[in-house]
């Protein structure tokens, strides 16, 4: 199924970048081929999105043997001015069962 085939039309609330990020947050060792299937995208598109997210500091790719492991940066801030001051932790909390936690400075 493609986005155009979804009930109600072709638009969705979450971008492809958000869907890929959430898929990696849910399973940090998932293969990008599986992410592509889950997100209804091509594998090439998912690879480009992962490169974007890594370049902007939203995730880090770590090689473990023959597989990649993805670490999400929950404290990374959203890019758009409409979401200024908000970080990924809130999005992850909404859409993942076990969201990564950010370190909160201790107050004296």
N, CA, C and O of each residue as an XYZ file, in Angstrom:
432
protein
N       0.847     -1.180      0.000
C       0.000      0.000      0.000
C       0.890      1.241      0.000
O       1.865      1.310      0.749
N       0.564      2.187     -0.814
C       1.276      3.458     -0.859
C       0.438      4.512     -0.155
O      -0.749      4.308      0.098
N       1.072      5.653      0.163
C       0.345      6.728      0.846
C      -0.910      7.128      0.071
O      -1.937      7.443      0.672
N      -0.828      7.116     -1.260
C      -1.972      7.512     -2.086
C      -3.160      6.567     -1.911
O      -4.302      6.944     -2.175
N      -2.889      5.337     -1.466
C      -3.943      4.339     -1.307
C      -4.550      4.323      0.093
O      -5.440      3.517      0.366
N      -4.094      5.180      0.967
C      -4.606      5.218      2.332
C      -6.041      5.734      2.346
O      -6.420      6.551      1.506
N      -6.843      5.253      3.305
C      -8.209      5.774      3.414
C      -8.176      7.275      3.691
O      -7.402      7.730      4.533
N      -8.989      8.031      3.008
C      -9.079      9.465      3.264
C      -8.135     10.315      2.436
O      -8.138     11.537      2.584
N      -7.334      9.723      1.576
C      -6.467     10.525      0.717
C      -4.998     10.243      0.897
O      -4.615      9.275      1.554
N      -4.170     11.097      0.309
C      -2.739     10.824      0.239
C      -1.906     11.508      1.321
O      -0.707     11.243      1.413
N      -2.488     12.368      2.133
C      -1.665     13.063      3.121
C      -1.723     12.351      4.465
O      -2.683     11.643      4.768
N      -0.680     12.551      5.264
C      -0.615     11.989      6.611
C      -0.056     13.053      7.548
O       0.527     14.041      7.100
N      -0.237     12.849      8.839
C       0.247     13.825      9.804
C       1.760     13.759     10.005
O       2.398     14.785     10.239
N       2.321     12.592      9.917
C       3.755     12.444     10.139
C       4.492     12.378      8.806
O       4.001     11.795      7.840
N       5.659     12.975      8.767
C       6.488     12.930      7.567
C       7.193     11.581      7.476
O       7.202     10.809      8.435
N       7.766     11.312      6.345
C       8.556     10.094      6.164
C       9.746     10.093      7.119
O      10.109      9.043      7.649
N      10.356     11.252      7.345
C      11.476     11.338      8.277
C      11.044     10.931      9.685
O      11.766     10.210     10.374
N       9.876     11.389     10.109
C       9.380     11.034     11.444
C       9.097      9.538     11.529
O       9.438      8.899     12.524
N       8.479      8.976     10.496
C       8.169      7.542     10.521
C       9.430      6.692     10.566
O       9.476      5.699     11.292
N      10.452      7.063      9.803
C      11.709      6.317      9.819
C      12.371      6.433     11.189
O      12.839      5.436     11.740
N      12.410      7.634     11.736
C      13.004      7.840     13.059
C      12.294      6.996     14.118
O      12.948      6.384     14.962
N      10.986      6.959     14.079
C      10.214      6.173     15.045
C      10.456      4.674     14.868
O      10.526      3.935     15.850
N      10.581      4.232     13.636
C      10.865      2.807     13.392
C      12.224      2.433     13.982
O      12.376      1.356     14.558
N      13.202      3.309     13.842
C      14.533      3.046     14.394
C      14.523      3.143     15.918
O      15.275      2.433     16.586
N      13.692      4.002     16.466
C      13.591      4.116     17.926
C      12.950      2.856     18.510
O      13.333      2.409     19.591
N      11.991      2.291     17.809
C      11.313      1.077     18.284
C      12.232     -0.138     18.238
O      12.158     -1.008     19.105
N      13.100     -0.199     17.227
C      14.017     -1.335     17.072
C      15.335     -0.820     16.514
O      15.490     -0.720     15.297
N      16.285     -0.492     17.379
C      17.551      0.109     16.947
C      18.409     -0.783     16.056
O      19.373     -0.306     15.458
N      18.075     -2.073     15.958
C      18.874     -2.965     15.114
C      18.109     -3.453     13.892
O      18.527     -4.408     13.236
N      17.007     -2.811     13.586
C      16.193     -3.188     12.438
C      16.971     -2.933     11.144
O      17.777     -2.006     11.066
N      16.722     -3.756     10.146
C      17.333     -3.542      8.829
C      16.537     -2.472      8.087
O      15.315     -2.390      8.207
N      17.251     -1.659      7.321
C      16.573     -0.587      6.605
C      15.564     -1.130      5.595
O      14.593     -0.447      5.270
N      15.773     -2.314      5.107
C      14.807     -2.947      4.208
C      13.465     -3.117      4.925
O      12.404     -2.895      4.342
N      13.532     -3.511      6.191
C      12.308     -3.694      6.980
C      11.654     -2.351      7.291
O      10.429     -2.238      7.293
N      12.472     -1.338      7.552
C      11.936      0.013      7.791
C      11.195      0.483      6.546
O      10.111      1.059      6.644
N      11.775      0.239      5.385
C      11.144      0.646      4.132
C       9.775     -0.016      3.975
O       8.806      0.634      3.581
N       9.703     -1.299      4.285
C       8.430     -2.007      4.178
C       7.402     -1.443      5.155
O       6.245     -1.225      4.795
N       7.831     -1.209      6.388
C       6.931     -0.692      7.421
C       6.430      0.706      7.078
O       5.256      1.015      7.281
N       7.314      1.545      6.562
C       6.982      2.952      6.297
C       6.427      3.197      4.905
O       6.126      4.335      4.542
N       6.288      2.117      4.114
C       5.772      2.232      2.746
C       6.644      3.135      1.884
O       6.146      3.971      1.130
N       7.959      2.950      2.011
C       8.941      3.727      1.259
C       9.889      2.765      0.557
O       9.908      1.572      0.858
N      10.672      3.286     -0.375
C      11.706      2.467     -0.986
C      12.907      2.409     -0.049
O      13.097      3.291      0.788
N      13.705      1.377     -0.195
C      14.900      1.254      0.634
C      15.856      2.418      0.375
O      16.497      2.914      1.302
N      15.951      2.847     -0.862
C      16.819      3.981     -1.207
C      16.358      5.264     -0.495
O      17.182      6.041     -0.014
N      15.054      5.475     -0.433
C      14.516      6.653      0.265
C      14.836      6.576      1.751
O      15.219      7.578      2.355
N      14.685      5.409      2.341
C      14.995      5.238      3.760
C      16.481      5.495      4.011
O      16.834      6.128      5.005
N      17.341      5.020      3.139
C      18.778      5.274      3.289
C      19.077      6.764      3.259
O      19.892      7.251      4.042
N      18.425      7.488      2.362
C      18.623      8.945      2.273
C      18.106      9.638      3.531
O      18.740     10.568      4.031
N      16.967      9.195      4.042
C      16.403      9.785      5.259
C      17.319      9.532      6.443
O      17.556     10.437      7.244
N      17.841      8.313      6.570
C      18.766      8.000      7.663
C      20.009      8.883      7.560
O      20.506      9.367      8.577
N      20.511      9.097      6.356
C      21.667      9.986      6.160
C      21.332     11.408      6.605
O      22.149     12.060      7.255
N      20.128     11.899      6.259
C      19.686     13.233      6.699
C      19.650     13.316      8.223
O      20.183     14.253      8.817
N      19.017     12.329      8.845
C      18.855     12.334     10.303
C      20.205     12.245     11.007
O      20.415     12.876     12.042
N      21.108     11.466     10.447
C      22.440     11.337     11.034
C      23.224     12.640     10.874
O      23.884     13.086     11.812
N      23.156     13.238      9.712
C      23.872     14.489      9.443
C      23.410     15.617     10.366
O      24.215     16.451     10.781
N      22.118     15.642     10.686
C      21.570     16.702     11.536
C      21.647     16.384     13.025
O      21.221     17.190     13.852
N      22.189     15.212     13.377
C      22.392     14.886     14.786
C      21.204     14.244     15.490
O      21.188     14.158     16.718
N      20.213     13.794     14.733
C      19.047     13.154     15.341
C      19.307     11.697     15.687
O      18.636     11.130     16.549
N      20.278     11.092     15.018
C      20.642      9.715     15.336
C      22.104      9.483     15.009
O      22.728     10.241     14.265
N      22.633      8.412     15.587
C      23.995      7.980     15.337
C      23.948      6.527     14.901
O      23.255      5.704     15.500
N      24.687      6.229     13.862
C      24.757      4.850     13.353
C      26.058      4.231     13.854
O      27.140      4.781     13.650
N      25.937      3.079     14.513
C      27.099      2.372     15.054
C      27.134      0.986     14.424
O      26.139      0.261     14.439
N      28.269      0.630     13.878
C      28.419     -0.690     13.247
C      28.672     -1.733     14.320
O      29.573     -1.571     15.143
N      27.879     -2.811     14.322
C      28.050     -3.942     15.240
C      28.120     -5.209     14.402
O      27.095     -5.751     13.990
N      29.335     -5.672     14.156
C      29.492     -6.835     13.294
C      29.046     -6.494     11.887
O      29.553     -5.555     11.274
N      28.095     -7.260     11.381
C      27.591     -7.023     10.033
C      26.339     -6.154     10.021
O      25.777     -5.900      8.956
N      25.902     -5.701     11.175
C      24.656     -4.933     11.293
C      24.946     -3.529     11.795
O      26.004     -3.259     12.362
N      23.995     -2.653     11.576
C      24.037     -1.304     12.140
C      23.127     -1.250     13.355
O      22.104     -1.933     13.410
N      23.500     -0.446     14.311
C      22.682     -0.147     15.486
C      22.476      1.361     15.456
O      23.425      2.114     15.240
N      21.259      1.797     15.669
C      20.933      3.222     15.585
C      20.607      3.756     16.970
O      19.754      3.214     17.672
N      21.288      4.815     17.353
C      21.026      5.485     18.628
C      20.338      6.807     18.338
O      20.864      7.657     17.619
N      19.165      6.962     18.904
C      18.401      8.198     18.737
C      18.887      9.211     19.770
O      19.219      8.846     20.898
N      18.926     10.473     19.384
C      19.303     11.568     20.289
C      18.032     12.253     20.763
O      17.581     13.207     20.129
N      17.436     11.787     21.875
C      16.131     12.314     22.307
C      16.154     13.794     22.669
O      15.105     14.438     22.677
N      17.324     14.345     22.968
C      17.411     15.763     23.305
C      17.558     16.677     22.104
O      17.569     17.899     22.252
N      17.670     16.098     20.915
C      17.806     16.916     19.697
C      16.534     17.735     19.487
O      15.425     17.238     19.689
N      16.700     18.964     19.090
C      15.583     19.896     18.905
C      14.998     19.777     17.499
O      15.715     19.484     16.542
N      13.689     20.007     17.386
C      13.054     20.049     16.075
C      13.588     21.232     15.280
O      13.983     22.244     15.859
N      13.600     21.111     13.976
C      14.177     22.127     13.102
C      13.228     23.277     12.778
O      13.670     24.417     12.635
N      11.950     22.999     12.662
C      10.997     24.004     12.202
C      10.691     25.013     13.312
O      10.529     24.621     14.468
N      10.609     26.303     12.979
C      10.320     27.325     13.998
C       9.003     27.100     14.753
O       8.875     27.526     15.901
N       8.033     26.444     14.130
C       6.753     26.197     14.794
C       6.907     25.239     15.967
O       6.081     25.246     16.881
N       7.965     24.405     15.956
C       8.220     23.471     17.054
C       9.447     23.886     17.860
O      10.035     23.065     18.564
N       9.828     25.134     17.762
C      11.030     25.619     18.443
C      10.962     25.313     19.938
O       9.925     25.486     20.578
N      12.092     24.855     20.476
C      12.176     24.581     21.903
C      11.697     23.194     22.295
O      11.764     22.833     23.470
N      11.223     22.421     21.354
C      10.763     21.054     21.648
C      11.806     20.059     21.151
O      12.473     20.282     20.140
N      11.930     18.955     21.888
C      12.904     17.951     21.485
C      12.219     16.646     21.099
O      11.010     16.487     21.266
N      13.008     15.726     20.584
C      12.476     14.453     20.101
C      11.852     13.606     21.200
O      10.992     12.773     20.914
N      12.257     13.795     22.432
C      11.759     12.951     23.527
C      10.234     12.938     23.585
O       9.641     11.891     23.849
N       9.600     14.056     23.350
C       8.134     14.124     23.380
C       7.508     13.312     22.268
O       6.531     12.599     22.497
N       8.052     13.407     21.073
C       7.557     12.620     19.945
C       7.759     11.130     20.202
O       6.865     10.322     19.952
N       8.925     10.780     20.696
C       9.223      9.377     20.985
C       8.292      8.832     22.063
O       7.862      7.681     21.993
N       7.986      9.648     23.048
C       7.087      9.213     24.120
C       5.688      8.937     23.584
O       5.010      8.032     24.071
N       5.254      9.688     22.607
C       3.922      9.484     22.032
C       3.824      8.214     21.197
O       2.786      7.553     21.188
N       4.897      7.875     20.498
C       4.803      6.829     19.489
C       5.625      5.573     19.743
O       5.618      4.664     18.913
N       6.323      5.499     20.849
C       7.072      4.282     21.157
C       6.678      3.798     22.544
O       6.295      4.590     23.405
N       6.776      2.502     22.752
C       6.409      1.921     24.040
C       7.421      2.237     25.128
O       7.052      2.449     26.283
N       8.684      2.268     24.763
C       9.755      2.475     25.733
C      10.697      3.556     25.224
O      11.797      3.246     24.766
N      10.280      4.833     25.296
C      11.078      5.900     24.706
C      12.403      6.101     25.437
O      12.479      5.912     26.651
N      13.454      6.486     24.695
C      14.713      6.833     25.347
C      14.493      8.039     26.259
O      13.644      8.885     25.978
N      15.232      8.115     27.316
C      15.084      9.238     28.236
C      16.204     10.237     28.027
O      17.313      9.881     27.631
N      15.894     11.490     28.300
C      16.925     12.521     28.247
C      17.443     12.734     29.645
O      16.739     12.489     30.625
N      18.657     13.184     29.735
C      19.195     13.492     31.051
C      18.686     14.851     31.488
O      18.842     15.845     30.779
N      18.088     14.883     32.644
C      17.581     16.128     33.181
C      18.569     16.627     34.224
O      18.916     15.895     35.151
N      19.027     17.878     34.079
C      19.956     18.396     35.079
C      19.320     18.403     36.463
O      18.160     18.784     36.626
N      20.089     17.979     37.448
C      19.576     17.982     38.822
C      19.627     19.386     39.374
O      20.581     20.132     39.155
N      18.592     19.722     40.083
C      18.524     21.058     40.707
C      18.908     20.960     42.158
O      18.589     19.983     42.835
N      19.577     21.949     42.622
C      19.984     21.991     44.052
C      18.955     22.688     44.886
O      19.126     22.816     46.098
